[in-house]
Amino acid sequence: MNIILFDGPNRDNLLPLTYTRPVADLRIGILTIKEKWEHLLKSEVSFLTQDYLKRKFPAKSKKINYLVNGSVIPNKNIISEIKKLETGELLLKGKEPIAALLKDFRVETIDFDHFNGFETIQSQSDFKQINFPWDIFSLNGEEIENDFKLLTKGKKSQKLSETVQTNQAENIFLEKGAKVEFATLVPENGYIYIGKDAEIMPGSVVKGSLALCDHSTLKLSAKIYGPTTVGPHSKVGGEVNNCVIQGYSNKGHDGFLGNSVIGEWCNLGADTNNSNLKNNYAEVKLWNYNKKGFIKSGLQFCGLIMGDHSKCGINTMFNTGTVVGVSANIFGDGFPRNFIPSFSWGGASGFTTYKLSKVFETAELVTKRRNIEFDDTEKAIFEEIFKQTDEFRMK
């Protein structure tokens, strides 16, 4: 099966996280959605995404191609339904396209009108989708469990140190090179996955499910309430509750982060805190790029959504349901507003535009520390996002 994961109609509802990546490149549980498909199918899959992202995330077509909605979290049932498709058939969930089978498909020409005239079939499978940013932390516990079982099947965990306190060692898995000493790990019938060369430092306490991905670190005396995911090459300290950090980001010091999704290459300064519950216990509303306004989340607990490459200074305070765009730089006292556009520079006292030349300087320095080049492809992506988000910045 040649699977091409396309950005479905809910892509804009997942902004700012999808400004810099296809929908299927979002991490939930231990793996990204793309990686889940690859593990289940035991084959490589590719993306069909926005024009300005195609150079970084190219599609790979063959004679026969299955187009699959990138927001779909795969399981055996939906995969079975997709495999049964015939050429020219379109699988729907309600009115939303889920998958289609095409021959001789030119990836550069696809749009949703391409499905006109297809024979439609309603899916009977029970599967999850990522429709809004808060779905990522809301569904994270279930996905940590699914990914844990997928990744550890038939494998043996590295031995857990005798200095570690736990009551469910069978629900803890350490990959090669993982290091845990003098920590307390309490899965609470959840699962704790510690990736390759990842480390949990002494004094840390984990309660509930945790995915600590490859080369990531929980700092000294970190307090983690699951289900939480710390993506690869990240550092986390302080108190964290039900959050997903996509990767290559740091929250290295004390401070509270709850019910949040943090993109890649972000940095939260020491004693950064976010509120995840309104004082009046009311439903949380968040900025939605598609509606260009605030919409109801249906949640009582909802914290911070932060796009890639954004950063905040020490003692930053984020109010309940704050959305921060791509490459914003936030600092100063007081609460900044609940929607901070991409490439904003400032805080509660006001924002100016973070100029692209300065953005590039910082990004080059940050990525270089991980031996990754911030190249012309990345710069072109940022230039396009800068144009697309101009209307939201203060003039």
LONU-914804 format. One line per field, with one value per residue (C-alpha): chain; x, y, z; residue number from 1. Coordinates in Angstrom, 2 decimals, padded with zeros to 5 digits. Layout:
N
mol A;...
xx X;...
yy Y;...
zz Z;...
seq NUM;...
end
This chain:
395
mol A;A;A;A;A;A;A;A;A;A;A;A;A;A;A;A;A;A;A;A;A;A;A;A;A;A;A;A;A;A;A;A;A;A;A;A;A;A;A;A;A;A;A;A;A;A;A;A;A;A;A;A;A;A;A;A;A;A;A;A;A;A;A;A;A;A;A;A;A;A;A;A;A;A;A;A;A;A;A;A;A;A;A;A;A;A;A;A;A;A;A;A;A;A;A;A;A;A;A;A;A;A;A;A;A;A;A;A;A;A;A;A;A;A;A;A;A;A;A;A;A;A;A;A;A;A;A;A;A;A;A;A;A;A;A;A;A;A;A;A;A;A;A;A;A;A;A;A;A;A;A;A;A;A;A;A;A;A;A;A;A;A;A;A;A;A;A;A;A;A;A;A;A;A;A;A;A;A;A;A;A;A;A;A;A;A;A;A;A;A;A;A;A;A;A;A;A;A;A;A;A;A;A;A;A;A;A;A;A;A;A;A;A;A;A;A;A;A;A;A;A;A;A;A;A;A;A;A;A;A;A;A;A;A;A;A;A;A;A;A;A;A;A;A;A;A;A;A;A;A;A;A;A;A;A;A;A;A;A;A;A;A;A;A;A;A;A;A;A;A;A;A;A;A;A;A;A;A;A;A;A;A;A;A;A;A;A;A;A;A;A;A;A;A;A;A;A;A;A;A;A;A;A;A;A;A;A;A;A;A;A;A;A;A;A;A;A;A;A;A;A;A;A;A;A;A;A;A;A;A;A;A;A;A;A;A;A;A;A;A;A;A;A;A;A;A;A;A;A;A;A;A;A;A;A;A;A;A;A;A;A;A;A;A;A;A;A;A;A;A;A;A;A;A;A;A;A;A;A;A;A;A;A;A;A;A;A;A;A;A;A;A;A;A;A
xx 000.00;001.32;-000.29;-000.30;-001.62;-003.40;-004.30;-008.05;-010.67;-009.87;-006.27;-006.99;-008.65;-005.30;-003.36;-000.88;000.52;-000.04;001.54;004.89;003.92;001.32;-001.50;-000.10;003.25;001.61;002.73;000.14;001.03;004.60;004.54;003.43;000.34;002.58;004.78;001.70;000.68;004.22;004.46;001.07;001.61;005.35;006.00;006.90;004.14;004.31;002.41;000.21;000.22;000.16;002.15;004.69;005.41;005.80;009.55;010.16;007.33;007.10;004.49;005.62;003.22;003.17;000.92;-001.69;-002.15;-004.32;-005.07;-005.83;-006.97;-003.95;-006.06;-007.11;-005.37;-004.99;-006.18;-006.71;-010.39;-009.96;-006.94;-009.05;-011.76;-009.22;-007.66;-011.07;-011.45;-011.62;-010.32;-012.62;-014.17;-014.21;-014.57;-016.46;-017.23;-020.37;-019.41;-015.66;-013.35;-011.36;-009.67;-009.73;-007.99;-006.55;-004.48;-001.96;-002.29;-000.38;000.24;000.72;-002.85;-004.99;-007.73;-011.04;-012.87;-010.75;-013.13;-016.18;-017.78;-016.30;-018.54;-018.95;-018.93;-019.67;-017.07;-018.37;-015.12;-014.63;-011.51;-010.22;-009.38;-007.46;-009.83;-008.66;-005.40;-006.94;-007.72;-004.00;-003.81;-007.37;-006.65;-003.04;-003.58;-005.30;-002.59;000.29;-001.25;-001.72;001.79;003.34;001.83;002.79;006.42;007.15;005.48;008.01;010.72;012.38;012.82;016.18;016.42;014.89;017.35;016.83;016.90;013.58;010.36;007.37;004.36;003.87;007.22;005.47;003.94;007.31;009.57;013.12;014.70;018.44;020.48;017.59;018.66;016.51;017.89;016.29;012.94;009.36;007.35;003.67;001.89;-001.53;-002.59;-001.21;002.11;005.54;007.76;011.36;012.98;016.52;019.14;016.39;016.90;014.77;016.91;016.85;013.95;011.48;007.94;005.76;002.09;000.11;001.17;004.31;006.03;009.58;010.84;014.36;017.16;014.84;015.29;013.17;015.17;015.87;012.72;010.31;006.65;004.74;001.03;000.02;-000.92;002.02;004.32;007.77;008.85;012.42;015.39;013.45;014.10;011.34;011.34;008.86;005.22;003.54;000.02;-001.50;000.66;002.15;005.48;006.10;009.91;013.14;011.67;012.63;010.77;013.85;012.90;010.19;006.73;003.40;002.27;-001.12;-003.46;-001.26;000.36;003.81;005.37;008.98;011.93;010.05;011.59;009.68;011.72;012.22;009.03;006.75;003.21;-000.05;-003.59;-005.61;-008.83;-010.84;-011.59;-015.31;-014.85;-016.50;-015.93;-012.67;-012.72;-009.70;-008.72;-009.56;-007.82;-010.55;-013.28;-010.92;-012.35;-012.72;-014.66;-015.86;-013.60;-016.13;-013.44;-013.17;-009.41;-007.45;-004.13;-001.61;-001.28;002.09;003.35;006.88;009.89;007.99;009.65;008.88;011.02;011.29;008.17;005.85;002.16;-000.30;-004.04;-006.44;-006.85;-004.00;-002.97;000.53;001.48;004.76;008.00;006.54;008.79;006.93;008.30;007.50;005.11;001.34;-000.84;-000.46;-003.66;-005.18;-004.24;-000.66;-000.13;002.87;006.05;004.94;007.50;006.42;003.98;001.11;002.14;001.85;003.46;005.52;006.50;009.39;011.34;012.22;015.92;016.02;013.82;016.29;019.28;017.70;016.42;019.86;021.47;018.81;018.80;022.60;022.73;021.03;023.24;020.32;020.58;017.98;018.28;016.69;013.75;012.94;013.38;010.96;008.37;008.75;008.46;005.17;003.81;004.83;002.70;-000.26;-000.34;000.17;-003.53;-003.43;-000.50;-000.95;-000.26
yy 000.00;003.41;005.74;009.51;011.42;014.59;017.69;017.39;020.13;020.59;021.63;025.34;024.48;023.03;026.25;027.50;023.96;023.19;026.36;024.56;020.92;018.69;017.53;013.98;015.23;016.11;014.03;012.46;009.64;008.55;008.76;011.24;010.28;009.48;007.22;005.36;004.53;003.42;001.11;-000.46;-000.91;-001.64;000.66;004.29;006.84;010.43;013.72;015.77;019.18;022.92;024.17;026.07;022.95;020.47;020.90;019.85;017.29;015.81;013.32;010.06;008.56;005.16;003.39;002.75;005.31;005.43;009.02;009.13;012.02;012.99;013.77;010.11;008.15;004.69;001.42;-002.05;-001.43;001.69;000.17;-002.87;-000.63;001.33;-001.85;-002.89;000.26;-000.10;002.47;005.50;004.83;007.43;006.54;009.15;009.79;011.85;014.38;014.35;012.50;009.81;007.82;007.19;004.86;006.36;005.14;007.23;010.06;013.33;014.56;018.19;018.59;017.17;019.19;018.19;018.72;015.83;013.49;014.64;011.68;009.11;006.38;007.15;004.66;005.49;004.22;001.87;001.93;003.53;005.70;008.98;012.19;015.30;018.16;020.90;021.51;020.49;017.03;016.34;016.47;015.20;011.95;011.63;009.01;006.61;007.13;006.61;003.24;002.29;003.36;001.71;-001.65;-001.16;-000.23;-002.71;-005.82;-008.66;-006.48;-006.56;-003.44;-002.40;-003.28;-000.75;000.47;-000.65;003.02;003.61;003.39;001.92;-000.33;-001.34;-002.15;-004.20;-000.97;000.77;000.35;001.64;001.72;001.27;003.95;005.21;006.29;006.57;006.82;007.77;008.64;007.63;006.19;005.44;004.46;004.21;001.53;003.74;003.38;004.98;004.86;006.11;006.44;005.88;007.83;009.65;010.46;010.99;012.80;012.06;013.30;013.28;011.98;010.67;009.86;008.39;007.83;009.43;009.28;010.59;010.35;009.75;011.97;013.92;014.74;015.27;017.66;017.27;016.86;017.31;016.61;015.03;014.21;012.05;011.63;013.73;013.48;015.03;014.84;014.03;016.22;018.19;019.16;019.52;020.57;021.89;020.77;019.45;018.07;016.46;018.21;017.30;018.83;018.08;017.99;020.00;022.30;023.23;023.95;023.40;025.11;025.40;026.64;025.02;023.87;022.21;020.90;022.37;021.66;023.11;023.02;022.41;024.70;026.51;027.70;028.58;030.76;029.98;030.15;030.41;029.47;028.96;028.82;025.81;026.62;029.85;031.43;031.00;027.39;028.33;026.63;027.75;029.55;029.62;031.61;029.83;030.89;029.47;031.56;034.48;034.63;032.73;029.48;027.19;024.25;022.24;021.95;023.22;022.58;024.04;025.86;027.00;026.25;027.43;027.27;026.34;028.54;030.69;031.66;033.45;035.12;034.35;034.70;034.82;034.26;032.84;033.04;030.14;029.19;031.23;030.64;031.72;031.67;030.81;032.50;034.90;036.32;037.12;038.84;041.29;041.30;040.84;038.59;039.04;038.72;035.31;035.40;036.29;036.39;034.85;036.96;039.13;040.74;042.03;041.26;042.65;046.23;045.65;043.97;044.95;042.84;040.43;041.11;038.13;038.95;038.67;035.57;033.86;034.81;033.23;030.15;029.47;029.64;027.46;024.68;024.67;023.55;020.31;020.01;020.86;023.49;026.22;026.24;028.07;025.65;026.59;030.28;030.07;028.41;031.21;033.89;032.39;032.10;035.72;036.77;034.59;035.93;039.62;040.42;039.28;041.44;044.87;047.66
zz 000.00;-000.96;001.57;001.04;004.05;002.93;004.93;005.43;005.77;009.48;008.81;009.46;012.78;013.89;013.31;014.52;014.93;011.24;009.88;009.94;009.30;007.70;009.95;010.03;011.36;014.69;017.67;019.95;022.32;021.60;017.80;015.17;013.18;010.18;012.32;013.59;009.99;009.18;012.19;011.57;007.82;008.08;005.13;004.48;003.96;002.69;002.89;000.59;002.19;001.53;-001.47;000.65;002.74;-000.13;-000.55;003.06;003.13;-000.40;-001.59;-003.14;-005.66;-007.35;-009.84;-007.13;-004.33;-001.25;-000.20;003.52;005.70;007.82;010.88;011.22;013.97;012.47;013.92;012.47;011.69;009.57;007.82;006.93;005.46;003.42;002.02;000.67;-001.46;-005.22;-007.69;-007.76;-004.35;-001.59;002.09;004.11;007.76;007.52;004.85;005.55;003.14;004.94;002.16;-001.59;-004.02;-007.21;-010.16;-012.11;-009.64;-010.06;-006.52;-007.48;-008.78;-005.95;-004.31;-002.74;-006.06;-007.33;-005.47;-007.47;-009.19;-006.85;-005.52;-001.82;001.04;004.67;007.13;009.79;011.80;015.19;015.00;016.44;014.60;015.52;014.74;017.12;019.04;022.37;020.96;021.15;024.94;025.43;023.53;024.65;027.36;024.98;022.37;024.81;025.65;021.98;021.01;024.08;023.11;019.46;020.15;022.93;021.49;021.43;022.96;026.37;028.47;029.86;033.53;035.92;038.57;042.15;043.16;041.34;043.35;041.52;042.03;038.37;036.82;034.11;032.73;032.41;029.37;028.97;025.52;025.00;026.75;028.90;032.38;035.51;039.04;042.39;040.85;041.65;038.75;039.40;036.14;037.89;035.38;032.63;030.83;031.14;028.06;028.26;024.86;023.64;025.60;027.51;031.19;034.27;036.83;040.59;042.68;039.79;040.39;037.55;038.22;035.35;031.75;030.35;026.98;027.33;023.78;022.48;023.83;026.16;029.83;032.92;035.07;038.80;040.92;038.03;038.88;035.99;035.97;033.06;030.43;029.23;026.21;026.02;022.37;021.28;022.20;024.83;028.46;031.03;034.68;037.22;037.27;034.11;033.81;030.67;028.08;024.71;023.71;020.04;020.28;020.36;023.01;026.55;029.74;031.84;035.10;037.74;036.82;035.93;032.49;032.23;029.48;026.77;023.41;022.72;019.25;018.25;019.00;021.78;025.04;028.21;030.56;034.25;036.34;033.33;034.42;032.61;033.91;032.77;034.71;034.73;038.10;037.47;036.27;032.95;029.60;027.97;024.62;022.28;019.22;015.97;012.76;010.57;012.26;013.00;016.49;019.74;019.78;022.55;023.34;025.36;028.04;031.59;031.65;028.75;028.91;026.29;022.56;021.24;017.65;016.62;017.46;019.98;023.24;026.48;029.15;032.84;035.01;032.00;032.86;030.34;030.94;030.45;026.79;025.31;021.69;020.62;016.95;015.24;016.28;018.84;021.57;024.80;027.90;030.69;033.63;033.58;031.44;027.67;025.65;024.93;021.25;020.32;016.54;014.83;014.72;017.63;019.98;023.40;026.19;028.25;027.50;023.75;020.75;017.75;014.75;015.19;011.99;009.81;009.75;013.56;013.49;011.15;013.31;016.39;014.59;013.09;016.53;018.18;015.57;015.32;018.97;017.85;014.75;012.46;009.75;009.44;005.66;002.74;002.74;006.33;005.58;002.66;004.93;007.48;004.79;003.64;007.19;007.79;004.80;005.78;009.35;008.58;009.04;012.69;013.83;015.36;012.88
seq 1;2;3;4;5;6;7;8;9;10;11;12;13;14;15;16;17;18;19;20;21;22;23;24;25;26;27;28;29;30;31;32;33;34;35;36;37;38;39;40;41;42;43;44;45;46;47;48;49;50;51;52;53;54;55;56;57;58;59;60;61;62;63;64;65;66;67;68;69;70;71;72;73;74;75;76;77;78;79;80;81;82;83;84;85;86;87;88;89;90;91;92;93;94;95;96;97;98;99;100;101;102;103;104;105;106;107;108;109;110;111;112;113;114;115;116;117;118;119;120;121;122;123;124;125;126;127;128;129;130;131;132;133;134;135;136;137;138;139;140;141;142;143;144;145;146;147;148;149;150;151;152;153;154;155;156;157;158;159;160;161;162;163;164;165;166;167;168;169;170;171;172;173;174;175;176;177;178;179;180;181;182;183;184;185;186;187;188;189;190;191;192;193;194;195;196;197;198;199;200;201;202;203;204;205;206;207;208;209;210;211;212;213;214;215;216;217;218;219;220;221;222;223;224;225;226;227;228;229;230;231;232;233;234;235;236;237;238;239;240;241;242;243;244;245;246;247;248;249;250;251;252;253;254;255;256;257;258;259;260;261;262;263;264;265;266;267;268;269;270;271;272;273;274;275;276;277;278;279;280;281;282;283;284;285;286;287;288;289;290;291;292;293;294;295;296;297;298;299;300;301;302;303;304;305;306;307;308;309;310;311;312;313;314;315;316;317;318;319;320;321;322;323;324;325;326;327;328;329;330;331;332;333;334;335;336;337;338;339;340;341;342;343;344;345;346;347;348;349;350;351;352;353;354;355;356;357;358;359;360;361;362;363;364;365;366;367;368;369;370;371;372;373;374;375;376;377;378;379;380;381;382;383;384;385;386;387;388;389;390;391;392;393;394;395
end
